[in-house]
Amino acid sequence: MATGTEDPTTLTVDELAARAGVTVRTVRFYSTRGLLPPPVIGPRRVGHYGAEHLSRLALIEELQHQGMTLAAIERYLEQLPPDLSAQDLAIHRALVASWAPDSAEDATRAELERRAGRALSEQDIARLAAMGVLERAEPVDGRYRVDRGLLRLGVELLGVPIAHETILAARTVLLKHSRSAAQELTRLFRDEVWGPYRERESDPEHVAAMKSLSAHMQPMVLQALVTAFQRSLREELRAAFTAE
């Protein structure tokens, strides 16, 4: 694993693979499939990778964890806006991970810092806990319960000058409204999709269609939610700061 001292904006292919927890061969294979954008070629023809490549690898890993094939992942990534930043990709990955039955794992402080790619102070740990990224394992034994899907995004947000109380308030707002959206989508699926399916479940073709829908619905819904939220947030921020 990498030591965490590399600049995430100028990683060599070896450093990128180490930070992402994959092999160099995997990085190159994904590049040939078009899943990763090409590196910036520097002196001596050495390719340099950035935070976007790291975030894309994490997103690919999470999509595979959800059971998607490489062909399905290719289609998913093709539908994403081409100008997504590393932070945008990290948000996508966090949302995809939220569909997993359990995306958390136990980690020691050393393991946590290795996955984060940097040393973490007690203040950093407190901020990550406020974001819901981790919590101390019980009984307290120096281990943490870490949400893998949120860790990279949380670490990137550590450098943003936001007060601890603001993070807690923002988390409350997001949980409230995301739960409301989930309830409405569940009701819609139950009434408009599941109900008619139960009435026709003896039809083999309909059963196959439902299985296909179930396999693809989650990433489709996630992409729709992220796109709608980003657009709405951009419009709200523009209105708020241009009105002053």
N, C-alpha and C positions, 0 to 999 in steps of 0.2 A: 504494500500500500504506500501511497505517497505520504510525505511528511507534513504536508499542509503549508509548505513554504513557497510553493510555486504561485506565480501570478496567474489567477484564473483566466486572464485575458490573453495570455501568451503561453499556452501549454504546448509542449511537443506531443507527438502521438503517444509516446510512452507515458508521459505525465497524465495526459487525458485518460488513457486506459486505466492507469492506477487510481486516479481520482474517481472514476466511474465504476471501478470494480469489475472491469471486463478485460479481455485480452486485446492486444494490438490487432490481431487477426480479425477480431469481431468488429473493431472500429473500421477497419478497411473494408470489411464485407458490407457493413451498413452504408459506407460511403459509395460503394459500387452500386448498391440498390437504390441510391438516391435518398436514403433516410437521413443522411447528414450532409449539410452543405460542405463544399470543398474548403480546405484550410487556406489561410493567407500564406503565400509563399514568400519566405524571407531570404536573407543571405544564405549562400551555399545550398539554395534550393530546399531549405528545411521548411516543412509545413508547420504553421502555428495555428492552434485552435483556441477558441474562446469560451466564455461562459455559456453562449448559446449552444455550442456543441455538447457541453457537459449537461445542460438542461434537457436537450433532446435525447441524449443517451438515457437519462433518468426516466423520461417519459416513455421511451421505447420499452425499458425494463418493466415499468408499471403496466403498460398495455399487455405485455407478454404474461405478466403475473395474473392478469385478468382473463387469460386464456385466448387472446387474439393471435391469429396467425400473422406471419410477416406480410402476407398479401393484404390482410385487413388493416394492419398497421400502416402500410404504405398508403392505402386509401384514406385512412384517418388523417395522416399527416398532410396529404395533398389538399385536404379540405381546409386546413388551417391557413389563416392569413399569412402571406409571405414575410411581413414585416414584424412578426412577433419578437419581442425581446426575450432575453433569458428569464426575466421575471415573469413574463406572460406564460412562457413554457412551464415554469415552475408551478404557476397557479393551475395550469392544466393538469400537471402531474399530481398535484395535491388533491384536486377534485376527482381525478380518476381513481386514486388510491382510496378515496372515501367510500367507494362502492365495495371494497374488499371486506369480507366478514371480519377480518382482524389484520390491520396493517401495522400493528405495534409490535415491538420486540424489546427485550431487556438488553441493556448495554452497560458496561462499566464506564467510568469517566474517560478512560483512555480510548475505549472503543467508540464512545460518543464523539470525542474530539477527532478521531481518525475519520469517522464518517462525515463529520462537519468540515474537515479539511483545514482546521485551525484550532488554536487553543481557545478555551472558553472560560471566562471569569465567572465568579459567583453571580455577578450582575447579569451576565449573558444567560446563565442558567435560569435565573428568575424571569427574565424577559421571554425566554423560550417557553417556560411553564405558563406564563400569562397568555401566550399565543395558543396554548393547547398542544404544543409540539411534543412536550415531555412532561413527566411527573416522576417524583422519586418513588422507587419501588418500596413496597412494604413487606417485611419490616425494613427500616432504613439500613441498608448495608453497603452504601456507596454505589448502588446500581440505579439505573433510570429506566422507566418505561417510555420508549421513544416511538413516535408516529413516523414511520419511514417516509410516508408520502409528504409530510409537512416539513421534515427536517431541513432540506436544502433551501426551501423558500424562507423558513424561519431564520436560518443563518444569514441569508442575504438581507433580511430586514433588520438585522442587528445594527447595521450601520446607519439606519434611517433615524434621524433625531425626533423620535416620538416618545412621549412620556409613558411610563408604565401604566398609569391610570387610563390613558387614552387607548392603549392597546386592549385593556380589559373592556372598556366601553365599546370599542369597535367589534370585539369578538362577540359581545352580547347582541349587538345589532345584527351582525351577520348570522349568528345562530338562530335568532328569532325569525328573520325573513327567509332564510334558507329552509328552515323547518316548515314554514307556511307554504313555500313553493313546493316542497316535497309532498306535503299533505294534499295540495290541490292536484298535483300531477298523479299521485296515487289514486285519488278519487276519479280522475278522468280516465286513467287506465282501467280501473275496476269497472266503471260504468260503460265505457265506450268500446273497450277491447276485450277484457276478460269475460264480461257478461255474454256477449255474442259468441265468444269462443266456446263457453260452456254449453251453449245451446247447440253447437255444431261440432262438438269434439269427436263425434264418430266419423267425421269426414277426414280421411287420411291426409288429403292435400292441405286442409285447413290446419291440422295438427302440425304438419311440417312448416307451414307458413308461420305459425305461432312460435315454434322453436327458433326459427330464423330471426323473427322479430325480437325475441327475448335476448338473443345473443348480440344483436346490434343496437338495441334500444339505449342501453346505458351510455356508451360513448356518444351516441347521437344527441341524447338529452343533455349530457355534460357540455358538449360543444355549443349547443344552442343556448344553454344557461350562461356560459362564459362569454360568448359573443354578445348576448343581450345585456349582460351586466357591464361589460367593458364599454359598450356603446352608451348605455345609460349614465355610467359614471363619468365618461368623458363629457357628455352633454351637460350634466349637472355641475361639474367643476368649471366648465367654460362659462356657464350662466352665472355661477356664484362669483367668480373672480372678474368677469367683465362688467358686472353690475356695480362694482365698487368704484 
